[in-house]
Amino acid sequence: MKKLTSLIFNRTVLIAALIVFQAALLLVSMVFFSAFFVYFYWNCVILSILAVLIIVSRQTDPGYKIAWIIPILIFPVFGWLVYLLCGGNRLSARMRRKMQGMDRKMIEVLEQDCKAESLSGFGMDAVIQSRYLERYAHCPAYTNTDTRYFPLGDDAFPVMLEELRHARRYIFLEYFIIAPGIFWDSVLEILKEKHAAGVDVRIIYDDVGCLPTLPMRYDRKLEAETGIPCCSFNRFKPVLSIRMNNRDHRKFCIIDGHTAFTGGINLADEYINAKPRYGHWKDSAIQVKGAAAWSMTVMFLTMWEYIREVEEDYDRFRAPAPPAGAEPGGNHFVQPYTDNPLDNEAVGETVYLNLINKAQNYVYIMTPYLIVSDSVNTALCNAAKAGVDVRIITPHVPDKRLVFELTRAHYQPLLEAGVQIFEYTPGFVHAKNFAVDDRYGTVGSINLDYRSMFLHFEDGVWLCNDPTVLEIKADFLATQARSQAVTLEQCRGHSWPRKFLRSILRVVAPLV
């Protein structure tokens, strides 16, 4: 009885129930009015047609358009209203001003560091990629930066703790998921000690990401108990609204402005294999030590200003000198970047497209979800057809059954074009890595799916001629050795009901 009561009053269950109730009430109301008022029905049809015209006119991914147009035309009575509530990325005037404030601050603080033309020694492809990130993500490329790649969260965990213990001025954490356990409890213990010693400690977590792991208003509780400033991003409300779709999926651990971590790992035990959930958890992270960590510090501070509605003096957070291990040098570049889903610029997708389109020899990708847009699908197929060695590793053990089936629904067109796909047999892959031609790479939080590309706040680190690219490649090949190849015959051999299901899933993929 105690377990049942706990389940019934679980925050996630209550929110889900309220949303289902709203959807049911909306459906019943629309059907009732359309049945008894003929003019109401035809007005709804006209509104649905207008909604379709608006969708077609928008500059968005074609797959996203189709995913909305089909259900609106099938259910014209309430399709237009669902799109009005949940479609697109409309902003209020106040939200727009806040978003523009984040961009202005990024430009104001980081513009002096922009130097894309310095990459000319590596060819125009490198310059063009770096220049794009400077212009549209407002994120510069840096030398004087050392990077360290971690092929598992298990490897990153002790290093993160050690670096946190060395903090002298500030610690900034921003994560999609925080969950009580070995990982978070170990970090929190250090945060309490550092805060008591006068270190500026701040925490941001995503409210939806932490729905099943943290109690309601955990930020207020933690701040009241420890004094550590903490806030949740876009607090989830049980209403049908597109704004609830925009989540903070970034992962930052920033120390004193000279050391930072990002990648796929969240602050929960499954990410370090201390709490097995879906077999072995294969994740990755990257440590950035030196000048480039400042860019990530600014990313955090702009988000902090956005959530807390405060203004920061950025100069006081600058690192006075680079730490040991970040020797000056110009033989490689490190360019952290962030993606804002509300600025109508798909930075994460564009970085991936550039990496794929400019590849000459190989593209090695690890991703937990392969729910690709039409643009990415075409780029991958064209690269493979042109003789580029394109390989992708996805999980073999799913974390979400429907999403796993949706990932597999995208296999066949890629395999037919010559892309090689492997599933990680021991468990779940959560890494989001690219390695290209031994020259370029990226590690970050950005999945190959619509949510990461178009709906979430994300981040990554683009690498040019950095030796870490070879480590990412080596990790890919080692992971491939523990994975099973997916064949075209397997995809074609499925029963027609499964093929039909996958066809439907591919159409609605942008809405999942």
N, C-alpha and C positions, 0 to 999 in steps of 0.2 A: 504493500500500500504506500509506503514511504517513497519507493522508487517511482511508482505511478504518479503520485502527487508532484514529485520533483520534475517528472517529464512534462506533466500538464502545464505546470507553471514556469517551465523553462522559457527564458527570454526569446529564444529562436522560435519555439513552438507557438508562443503567444503572438509574435509578430506575423508569422506565416498564417496563422488562423485569421488574424485581422485583415490581412491582404486578401485572402481567399474570400472572406465575407464581403469585402468591398467589391471584388470582382463579380461575385454572385449577385449582389444587390444591383450592381450596374447592369448586368445581363438581364435580370428579371425585369427591371424597370424599363429598359429599352424595348424588350419583347412586348411588354404590356402596352406601352404607349403606341407601338407600331401596329398592334393588333386592333386597337380601338380608335385610333386616329389616323386615317389614311394619309392626311397631309403630313403628319409627323414622319411617316415612313418615307415618303418621297423627298422630304427635306433632308432626311438622313442620307438617302442615296445621293442627293446633290452634294452634300457635304463630303461624302466619301470620294466622289469623283474629284472634288476640289483638292482633297487630301492627296490623292494619287498624282494630280498635276503638280502639286507642290513638291512631292517626293521626287518626281521625274526631273524637275527643274533644279534640284539641289546638286551641288558638286560633292557627291559622296560616292562611296564604292558601289558599283553596279549590283553586287550581291546583296548589299544592304537594302537597296531600293526594291529589288525583287522580293526579298523577304518580307517587306511591309506591304507591297502592292497586292500580292496574292491573297493574304487574309482579309485585307480591306475590301477587295472585290467579292470575295466569297461571303463575307459577313458585313454587308454595307450598312446595316442598321446601327451597329455600334463600332465598326472598324475605325471610322473617322475619329471617334471620341478616344479610343485607346491610343491612336497615334498622337492625338492632341496631348494626352497625359504622359505618354511614355516614349514618344518618338522624337528624334532630333536632339540637338544640344542647345536649346534656347536658354538665354540668360536674362535675368532681370537687369535693370540699369545699374543697380547697386553691385550685383555680382560682376557685371562687366567692368565696372570701375576697379573692383578689387583685383580681377584678373589682369587688367592692364597695368595695375600697380606692380604686380609681380614681374611682368615683363620689363617695365621701366627700371625697376631696381636691378634686375639682372644686367641690363644694358649699362646702367650707370656705374655699377661696381666692377663689371668684368670687361667692358669694352676696351679698356687700355691694355688688356692681356691678349687681345685678338691678333693673330699673326699667321693666318692660314697660308700666306704666300711663302712662309719659311719652310713649308713642306715641299717646295718645288724640286728639291733634290731627289725626292722619291717619285716624281712624275706628276702629271696633271690630275690623274685620278685621285691621288691623295689630297692635292690642293682643293679640288672640287668638293670632295666629301667634307673636308675640314671647314671650308668656306660656308657650305650649307649649314653646318651645325652652328657656326658663328652667327650667321644671319637669321636663322629661324628658331634656334634653341637658345641663342645668345650665350653659347658656351665655347670658350676658347680651347685651343690645343696648347699643351705645355711640354717643355723639356724639364730637366732638373727633377725628374720624378722616377721613382723606383716602383715597380709593381711586383706583386707576388700572387700567384694563382693557387687556389686550393681546390683540388678535385673532389673533395667531400666536405660537407659541413662539419664532420668529425674533426677534420684537419684544421679548419678555421677557428673552431670553438676555443681551444686553449690559447691561440695567438690573440684572439679578440680579448680574452680575459686579461692576458698579460699587458696588452696595450692600454686597456682601460685602467689597470693599476698604475700605469705610468702617467696618467693624465694630471696636468698641473693647473690648467686654466678652465677648460670646459669639456663637456661630453654631450653630444647631441645624438639622440636615437630616433629614428623614424622607420616604423615597420608596419606591414600589412597585418601581421598576426603576432600577438604576444600571448603566451599560454604559461600558466604556472607549471613548474617542473624544474629539472636539473639546470637546463639552459637559462631560463629567465631568472630563477632564484639565485643562481650564481652571479649573473649580471647585476641583479637588483641589490645584492649584498654589497658589491663594489660601489654601486651608485650611491647607496646610503652613506658609506664611509667617505666617499669623495665629496658629497654634498655637505656633510658635517665638517669637512676640512676646508670648505670655502670654494670648492670647484663648482662652476655654473653647470648644472645638470638639467637637461630638458628632454622630454619624451613626447613623441607623437605616435599614435596608433590609429589604424582605420577601424571605425566602429563596426562595419559589416564583417570585416576580416576577423574581428574578435567577438562576434556575436556568440559563437558556441564555446568560447574559452574564457571570457572575462565577464564579470557581473556588470549590470547597468551602472553607469556613472563611475566606472573604475577610476577614471582620471581624477575626479573630485576626491574619491576615497584615498587614492595614493597620495595626492597632494596634501590632503589634510593630515594624513598619518606620518608622512616623511618630510613634507615641505618641498619636495621635488616638483617643479612645475611640469604638468602633464596635461595633454589635451587629446581628444579624439577628433578625427577628421570626418566631416559630413555626417553628423550623428543621424543614425538611421531612424526614420519615422515610418510607421506602418501605413503609408499612403501610396497610391499609384502615381508615381512621378518619375520623370526622366532623371531628375537631379539625384535620386537615390542610386542611379547606375554609375555615377562618377565616383570612383573609389581611389584612395591613395594606396597604390600597389608598390610604392618605392621601398627600398631597403637601404637605410643609411646607419652606419655607426661611425661617428666623426669625433676625433680626439684632437683638441688644441689647434685645429686648422691645418695640421701638417700630416695627419694620418687618417685614412678613411677606409671603410669596408663597404662593399655592396655585392650584389649577386642574387642568387635565388633563395638563400636561407632566411627564414624568419626566426624569431626568438621563441621556438617551441621544440620539444624534445625529439619529435620525429625527424627534424632536420639534421640532427646529429646522431641518429640511430640509437638514441637512448630509450625510445618508445616505439617499437616496431608497429607499423600500421598497415603498410601495403608492401610487405617484403622489404628488401634493402632499399633505403632512400638514397638515390644518387643525385646529389646536388653540387653546386659549385659556388665559389666566391672569389673576389679579388680584393687585395689590399693595395691601396694607392698611398704612397708615402712621398711627400714632397710638394712641389708647387701646385700640382693638379688637385690636391685635396682641398685647396682654397675654393675652387669652383664648386665642389660638393657642399662645402660649408655655406656658401651663398645660396645654393638651392634649398638647403634646410631652412635658413633664416627667412627666405622669402615665403616659404610655406608657413613658418611660425607667425610671421607678420599677418599673413592671410587669415589664419585661424583665430589668433588672439586679438587681431585688430590693434596692433601696436606698431611703433616704429623703432627700428634698431639702429644703433651707431655701428655700422659694419667695420669701420677702421679698427675698433678695439678688439675685433676677433681675428685680425690678421696674425699669422704666425710670425714671430720676430725673426726666425732663421729656420732654414730647412733642417730636419733631423738627420742623424747619422743614417747612412744607407740611401740617401737621396743625393748622390754626387752630381755636380753639374755635368751636363753633356747634351749633345744635339744629335745623337745618332738614332734617336727614336722619339716618338711623340705619343702623349697620353691625353685623350680628350673626353672627360666625363660629359654626359649630356642628360637632359631631362626632357620629358614629353608631357605637354599640357593638353588634355583632350578637348579643352574648351576654346582653343585658339584657331580651330579650323586648319591646323597643320599637323599631318600625321608624321611626326619626326621619327618615331620608332620604326614605322613601316618603311619610310624612305631610306633610313640607314640600312635596313636589311636588303631593300631592293638594290641599292647602290653596291653593296657587297656582292650580291648575286650577279648583277648585270656586268660588273667589272672583272669578275673572276676569269682567269685564263686557264688555270690548271685544276683547281679543286675548290669545293665549298663543303665544309663539314659542319653540320648543325645538330645541336642537342636541344630538344624542346619537350615539355610535358604534354603540350596540346598542338596538334597539327590541323588547325581549323583556319585555313589560309584564305585570304581575300583573292579575288580574281586576278589582281595585279601580281601578287606574290606567286600564285599558282602558275601563271604564264611565264614569269621570270625563271622559276625553277625548271619548268619544262623546256624553255628555250635554251637555258644554259646546258642542260643535259643533252639536248639534241645537237648542240654545237660541239659536243665532245668534252665538256667540263665534267670532272668527276664530282657529282653531286650526291652526297650521302646525308641521311637524316636518321637520328636515333630518337625513338619515342618509348614510352613505358610499355611493358608487357603486363604488369599488374596495375589495374586502374585505381584511381582515387575516386572517380565519379563514373558510374557505368554509362550513363547517357553520353557524357562528353567523350568517353573512351570510344564508344561506338561512332560518334561523330568524327573523331580523329581518324578512325579506320575507314570511314566513308570517303576520306580524301586520298586514300592510298592509290586507287587504281589509275586515275589519270596521270599521276606522277610516275608510277611504275611503267606505264605504257610509253612515257617519254624517255625513259632510261634512268630516272632517279632511283637510287638504291635506298631502301628503307629497312631499318633494323629495330627490333623491339628488345629492350633491356630485360633479359630473362629473369634476373634475381629479384626484380621489383619495380619501383617507380622512379622514373627520371624527372627531376624537377629543375635541372640546370637549363639555362637559357644562353647558349654559347654559339658563336660563329668563329671558325678559323678559315682563312682564305689565302691560298697561294704562299704560305709561310711569311706573309707580309702584313696582313690585316686581321683583326679579330675584334670581337666585342663580347663582353660579359655584363650581365645586368639582370633586370627584373622583367624584361619584356618577352612575353610568350608569343608564339606564332598563332595568335587567335584574335578574333575581332575585339574582344574586351580590352586586351592590352594595346592593340593598335589604335582603337578609336574611343574608348570609354574611360580608361584609367590614367591616372598620373603615374608615370613610369620613369625609370632611369637606367642608364647603362654607361659603360666605359669603352670608347673606341680606341683601338691600339694601332699604331702605324710603325712597322719595323721594330716593334718591341719584342725582345726575346721570349716574353710570356706567350706570344702567339704560338710558338713551337710547343710550349707546355700544354696549351689548350688542344693543339693537334694531337699530341701524344696521349692525352687523357681521352680524347675521342676514340683513337685507335684501340686503346686498352679497354674502353667500354664496349666498343664494337665486338671485341673478342669474346665478351661475355653476353653477347646479344644474338638473337636469331634473326636471320634474313626473312623478310616478307616477300613472297613471290607473287607474280602476276597470276599464276595458276590458282593460288589460294584465293585471291580476290574474285576471280571469275568463277570459282567453284562453289560459291555460297548459294544457298537456296534463294528462289525468287522473292519470298517474303522479306528476307534480310536485305536483299538488293533494293527492294521497293522502300523499305524503312530507311535505308541509307540515302536513297534519292531524296526522300522527304527531309531528312536531317540536313542534307547539304543545302537545301533551299532555305530552311529556317535557321541555319547556322549563325547568321549575324545577330539573331535575336536571343540566342541561348546564353 
